[in-house]
Amino acid sequence: MTNGADGVDARALYEALLDYEGAEPYTAVVAPWLDRALPEGYHKRLTTAAWHREWWEGPDRIELHWELYALSRVSDYLLYLMPDGFSAQEYLRLFTALGMTPVEDSEAAFDPFHHEIAEVEQTEDPQQPIRLTDVRWPGLMLGELLFSRAGVRVSAGAHHAQRGIADASPLYWTFRRRNRPTVDRSHGWGSNSQWRTELRLDYRTATGDHLNVAGDGAIDGRPDLHPDHPENLGPDERLLTPTERRELLRHRSLLRTPEAADALAASGPWEKDLYPWEWRLPVGES
């Protein structure tokens, strides 16, 4: 999947972006990388992962997992540079060249599959459902596969999404965000080991949403870990309600202060130590 010797892989692009100190990262770094990658068929190789067909169990699945993860690190870094160091137009130019399509409709209903809450406007009515009011950055789909969610501003009652939690609590399955803590399975690993991380795989198909379908490091035959079943959970996860656990899986963060916040805090810092990595729901459950 990768071609590190020629720099035609996402890790090489990511590291080149980190090293670049100029004012035009697209022109100086991204465009030359695309000029090398596209003739090599890089974008075509990504399509193996575009459809929900259990490709991750194939003989080459690990390399593609790792490459998708490295590409997500590129995405996170470019989002971090926005709006001054990199534009949304340049962001879309890169990823559409790789075969992805944007998710950015500001008129759409809020959907946690497509939308990451970046800011909450708290309404007086605590029962008001979450409503999308603005799109901060576009999301991306690769066929049926969610590559990255659109960052959105929402209005909501505190019963549904609490300002300071839904938009500021640790964001799981994410390497980097501006002004927000993140939790990624690569954090804390060495300079090479961190790149052996797998992208979370979420698919939207005609039959429904398939969330975290392979799980990080999943192997054929491993049972799904349902977030409602206490036997699948650690002590901190058991203190979350079933609704809170499902929201953590779907939104990749908590939406409100947990009901058992005091009990969670009694054992020390917990916000970045939850373990939802292998949680999955049957198709159609929300």
N, C-alpha and C positions, 0 to 999 in steps of 0.2 A: 504493500500500500504506500509506503513512504519511500522517498529517495533522498535520504539525508546528505549523501555525498554531493548532490547537485543543489541542495537547498530547496528542493521541491517538496516540502512537507510543512505542515502547520506549525510545528515547533520551531523550525528555522525562521518562519515568518514572524512568529511571536517574539523570538529573541532578537531578531533584527529591529523590530519595532521598539523594543525596550532599549536597545543600544542607540537608536536614532535620536539626535538632539536638535534637529532642525525644525522648521515650521511647516513643512509639507510632507507629512508621512505617507500620504497616498501616492504622490508623484515619485517620491524618492525610494519608498520601500514596497508599498503594496502593488503598484502597477508593474514594476519589474518582476516581482514574484509571480503575478498572474501571467506575464509574458512567458515565463518558464513553465508554469504549471499547466496551463490550458493545452498547449501542444502535446504535453505528456499524458493527457487524458485524465488529469487529476479529478476534474469535475465529474467525469463519467464513472469513475470508481466509487464516488460517493453514492451514486444511485443504488448501489447494492443495499444500502440501509434505508432507502426511501419508503419502502412498503412493508407492512406488517406481515412477514412471511417467515419468521424465525431464522433469518440469516445469521443471527448471532451464535447459532450452534454449529455453523460451518467451520471448515478447517482454517480459514483466514479471518475469522471473526475478531480475534484479539487485536490484530493490527488495525483493523478498521475501527473498532471501539476506541483504541488509543488515538487514532488520527482524528476522529470526531471530537474526542475530548480536547485535543490540542487546538482544534479549530474553534471550539467554544472558548478557550482561553484567549484566542485572538479576538473573538467577539467581545468578551468581557473587557479586554484592554481598550478596544476602540470605543466602547460605550463609556468607559472611564474618561477617555479624552474628550468626549463631547461636552459642550458644543463648540468650545474654542479650538481644540487641537485636531478635531476630526468632525466632519459634517455627516448628517444623516444620509445625504445624497451619496457621499463617498462610501459610506458603510453599505448602502444598498447596491452600489455599483460593484463592490467586491463580491458580495454574497449572491447576488443574482447571476453574476458571471459563473458562479459555481453551481448553478441550477436551482437556487432557492427562490421562493416567492414571498413577498412581504405580507405581514399581518399588521395593519395600521389604521383600520377604519375607525375614526373617532365617533361615528354615528352608530356603531355596533353596541349591542348590550354587553355589559361586563361578563367576561368568561375567564375563570381562572386557568383554563387550559391555554388560552392565548395571551392573557394579560397578567402582568406582574404589578402589584400595587407599589407605586413609587411615592405617592403622596395622598393623604386622606384629608378631605375637608369634612369636619365633623358637623353633622346636622343637629338641630335641636330635638328633632324626633328620633329617639333612640331606636325605633323600629324601622326606620327607612332602610330599604335594601341598598346594596352597593350599586351605584350608578357611575358609569364611565363619563367623565367630563372632559378629558384631554389626553392626547397621546404624546408622551415625551420622547420616545424612540420606537422605531418599528420592530415588530417581531418577525420571525422567519420560519417558514415551513420548508422541508425538503420532502416533497411528495406528501405522504401521510405522517411523516415524522416531524414532531416539533423540534426545531433546532434552538430557538430562543424566543422568549415571550416579549411582547411589546410592553414597555414601561408606561404606566398610565397614572393619571390623577383621577381620583374618584371622590364622590360624596357618599356618605354613609352614616347611618345611625350607629351609636356605640354598641348596640346589641349585635351588629353584623360585622363591623370593622372599626377598631379603636385607633384613633390617631396616636402615634408614638409606639404602637405595637405592630399593626398591620403594615406600616410603612417604615419601621425602624428596628424591629426585632431581627435577630439573625436570620439570614436568608440561606437555606440549605440547598445543596446541589449547585452551588455557585462559588466561583473562585474569587471574584472581585466585584464590588459595586462602590460607586462614589457615595460617601456619607452614610454607609450602612455596613454593619458587620456581616460577614458571610461565613459559611461552614462548607468546606469542600473536602472530599476524602483524600485529596492530594496534600492538604495542609499538614505540615510537620514532617513530610517525607524529604529525602535527599534530592539533590539536583537532578538525578536520573530517575530515581524511583517514583517521583511524583508524576512522571509522564506515563506511568503504567496504570492510569486511572481510566475508568470507563464513563462515557457520557450516559446520563440517565436517558432512557428511551421511553418517550410518550408518543403514542400513535392515535390519531383520530381517523377512524374508519367508518364505513357504512354501517357497521354493527355496533359502534359505540367507541368510547375512549378506552385505550389500553395504557395504563399508567405504570411507569417504572417496570416495564415488562420483563426485562432480563435480570434486573437488580445488579448492583455492582459486584462482579465476580461470580454471578450466578452460573450454575452448571445444570446440565440436562438432568431432570428428575428432582431437582430441589423443590419442595413444596412452597407455595405462596405463603407469605407471612401476613395474615389479615390483621389490620390495626385494631380490630374490635376484640381480639382474642387475647386475654391476659397471659396465656402460656407462651405467647410469642414475644412478650415485652419485657424490657428491663424495669427496675424499680421506679426510675423517673418517668418512663413512658406510661407505666400503670397509673400514675397520679394524674395524667391528662384524661379528660373525658373522651369517650368514643368520638364525639363531634370534634373536639380539639385535635385528636389524632388524624381524623380524616381531613380536616382543614390543613394540617401540616403537610400531609401527603399531596393534596391537590394544589395548595397555594405555595408550598415550599417554605412557609413561615407560619407562625401563629398569627391569628387575627385579633385576639383580645388577651388581656391578662388571664392566665389560667385560673380556674376556680380553686385549684389547690396550690396557688402561688406560694403561700406561706410554708406549706409542707415541702414543696420543692426547694425553697430557699434554705430550709433547715439543714440540708446536707451540703450546702455550699453552692458555688456557681453552677448553674445547670443549663442556662439558655443555649449554650453552644455544644452541649454534651449529650443531646438527645440522639437516638439511634434509629432513624426511620428508613435507613438505606435499602432495606429489603421488603418494605411494606408494599403490598399490592391489593387492589380491590378487584372483584369480579367485574367483567365488562357490564356497564350500565349502572353500577352503584356509584353514588356521589357522596 
